[in-house]
C-alpha cells in the first residue's frame, strides 16, 4: 500500500515526536533520581553532628551545615521546576502523538478492520 505525501509527513513527525518523548522521559527520570539523592543528602545533613563536606568536581569541600542545607534546598527547587517543565512537555508530546495517530488511522480505510 502506498502512503500519500500527507501520511508520510505525519509518519515522519510521529517518529520524531516519539524520539523527543523518549529523551524527555529519560531526562525527567534522571532529574527525579537527582531529587531523591538531594533528599537523602538533606536528611543526612540534618542528622549529622560532625563536619559536612560537599563534592565539587573531584574534591570534597567542607561546608557549614546551614550553607549546605541552603544550597541543597535551592538545588532541589531547581530540579523540581525542571521536572515540572519536562512533565508538561511530556504531556504535550503525548497529546500530539495521539492526534497524529488518530489522524493517520482515520486516513487508512482498513485501519479499524486489522485490529
JOTACOR-V219413 format. One record per residue. N is the residue number from 1. PHI is phi in radians with two decimals (999 if undefined). NEAR is the number of other ideal C-beta (glycine too) atoms within 10 Angstrom. Layout:
n=N phi=PHI near=NEAR
n=N phi=PHI near=NEAR
//
This chain:
n=1 phi=999 near=6
n=2 phi=-1.59 near=5
n=3 phi=-1.59 near=13
n=4 phi=-1.29 near=9
n=5 phi=-1.02 near=7
n=6 phi=-1.09 near=11
n=7 phi=-1.15 near=15
n=8 phi=-1.10 near=11
n=9 phi=-1.09 near=12
n=10 phi=-1.08 near=18
n=11 phi=-1.12 near=13
n=12 phi=-1.13 near=10
n=13 phi=-1.13 near=14
n=14 phi=-1.04 near=17
n=15 phi=-1.12 near=11
n=16 phi=-1.11 near=10
n=17 phi=-1.14 near=17
n=18 phi=-1.08 near=12
n=19 phi=-1.13 near=11
n=20 phi=-1.08 near=16
n=21 phi=-1.09 near=17
n=22 phi=-1.06 near=11
n=23 phi=-1.12 near=12
n=24 phi=-1.09 near=20
n=25 phi=-1.11 near=16
n=26 phi=-1.11 near=11
n=27 phi=-1.08 near=16
n=28 phi=-1.10 near=18
n=29 phi=-1.12 near=12
n=30 phi=-1.09 near=13
n=31 phi=-1.20 near=19
n=32 phi=-1.14 near=14
n=33 phi=-1.17 near=11
n=34 phi=-1.09 near=16
n=35 phi=-1.11 near=18
n=36 phi=-1.12 near=11
n=37 phi=-1.15 near=14
n=38 phi=-1.11 near=20
n=39 phi=-1.02 near=12
n=40 phi=-1.11 near=10
n=41 phi=-1.15 near=18
n=42 phi=-1.11 near=16
n=43 phi=-1.12 near=10
n=44 phi=-1.13 near=10
n=45 phi=-1.23 near=17
n=46 phi=-1.40 near=9
n=47 phi=-1.77 near=7
n=48 phi=-1.39 near=11
n=49 phi=-1.95 near=6
n=50 phi=-1.60 near=5
n=51 phi=-1.25 near=9
n=52 phi=-1.98 near=19
n=53 phi=-2.27 near=12
n=54 phi=-2.23 near=15
n=55 phi=-1.32 near=8
n=56 phi=-2.23 near=9
n=57 phi=1.18 near=6
n=58 phi=-1.80 near=5
n=59 phi=-2.18 near=8
n=60 phi=-1.86 near=11
n=61 phi=-2.06 near=11
n=62 phi=-1.21 near=9
n=63 phi=-2.27 near=18
n=64 phi=-1.22 near=10
n=65 phi=-0.94 near=13
n=66 phi=-1.14 near=10
n=67 phi=-1.15 near=11
n=68 phi=-1.09 near=19
n=69 phi=-1.08 near=16
n=70 phi=-1.12 near=12
n=71 phi=-1.08 near=15
n=72 phi=-1.14 near=18
n=73 phi=-1.12 near=12
n=74 phi=-1.12 near=11
n=75 phi=-1.08 near=16
n=76 phi=-1.09 near=17
n=77 phi=-1.12 near=12
n=78 phi=-1.13 near=14
n=79 phi=-1.12 near=19
n=80 phi=-1.08 near=14
n=81 phi=-1.08 near=11
n=82 phi=-1.19 near=15
n=83 phi=-1.10 near=18
n=84 phi=-1.07 near=12
n=85 phi=-1.09 near=14
n=86 phi=-1.15 near=20
n=87 phi=-1.09 near=13
n=88 phi=-1.16 near=11
n=89 phi=-1.10 near=17
n=90 phi=-1.06 near=16
n=91 phi=-1.12 near=11
n=92 phi=-1.09 near=14
n=93 phi=-1.12 near=19
n=94 phi=-1.09 near=14
n=95 phi=-1.09 near=10
n=96 phi=-1.14 near=15
n=97 phi=-1.06 near=16
n=98 phi=-1.12 near=10
n=99 phi=-1.07 near=13
n=100 phi=-1.16 near=18
n=101 phi=-1.07 near=12
n=102 phi=-1.09 near=10
n=103 phi=-1.08 near=13
n=104 phi=-1.13 near=17
n=105 phi=-1.11 near=11
n=106 phi=-1.19 near=10
n=107 phi=-1.42 near=13
n=108 phi=-1.72 near=13
n=109 phi=-1.10 near=8
n=110 phi=-1.79 near=7
n=111 phi=-1.04 near=11
n=112 phi=-1.25 near=9
n=113 phi=-1.38 near=7
n=114 phi=-1.43 near=6
n=115 phi=-1.26 near=5
//
